[in-house]
């Protein structure tokens, strides 16, 4: 909730277990809504449809080492569609 701007909206996907302070909702004029994506079979059908038609998401890839820049872009509405972070560090064996 702390990451939302005034008049922001939190969209719950599926049935996550979420706790929040109702004062935050009122004080920051936040709203909560939900979206049920469907069952596993429906998701597989949707993914097969996308694969068969070469439908791909529009994302901007950024290395995990640039996470702060990614957050700045998102907060500044400069992200191109979605930013996906990938691990660009060598495997340290941890």
Secondary structure, DSSP 8 states (H G I E B T S, - for coil): -TT--TT-EEEEES-------HHHHHHTT-EEEEE----HHHHHHHHHHHHHTT----EEEEEGGGHHHHHHHHHTT--SSEEEEE--S-----
